[in-house]
Amino acid sequence: MTQPLTPDPQLVARLRAGDRAAFETLFRSYFRRLASYALGLVGTPDAAEDVVQEVFARVWLARDRLSLPDNIGAYLYRAVRNRSLNQLRRVKMLRPLDSVLEQERADGTTADPPERAALQREMQQLVDAAVRALPPRTREVFVLSRTHGLTYPEIAAAMGISIKTVETLMGRALKALRERLRIHR
């Protein structure tokens, strides 16, 4: 899990002033997280990277005109989300957010005995299926929180919803997952 995003007013001020080092710091700090998030929305690694690169390009080109908040991370997540959704509207397809989880699982390795590894794979498949069964907004809140490590205020800012709505959606996600996985205990 990644560390929660923290506001960095000095970095934002330097970026607004055209400091290339500040932009590079921002890019290096957020690119992987944003690409992973975009992957869950657009479905392919190339498209996800394109979305994130386009967002960063727009931030740099319009840095003096944008009203960037001190919490630039939440702003970037929201920009990537909006850009991804715009791209999906253009191609008229929507991929499930669980591709983020599948990619991370594919990158992992296990040193457990074969029986334990098989049991873990089976349990992970059950959890993944339960997450896929969640309604899209509920699933997105869950993935942003549990996979990307965003706080509720960061999720609210990224999705353009209230913190209370994030809390409600996360509560629904956890309840649905508990109910769905209860029969497998």
Secondary structure, 3 states (H helix, E strand, C coil): CCCCCCCCHHHHHHHHCCCHHHHHHHHHHHHHHHHHHHHHHHCCHHHHHHHHHHHHHHHHHCCCCCCCCCCHHHHHHHHHHHHHHHHHHHHCCCCCCCHHHHHHHHHCCCCCCHHHHHHHHHHHHHHHHHHHCCCHHHHHHHHHHHCCCCCHHHHHHHHCCCHHHHHHHHHHHHHHHHHHHHCCC
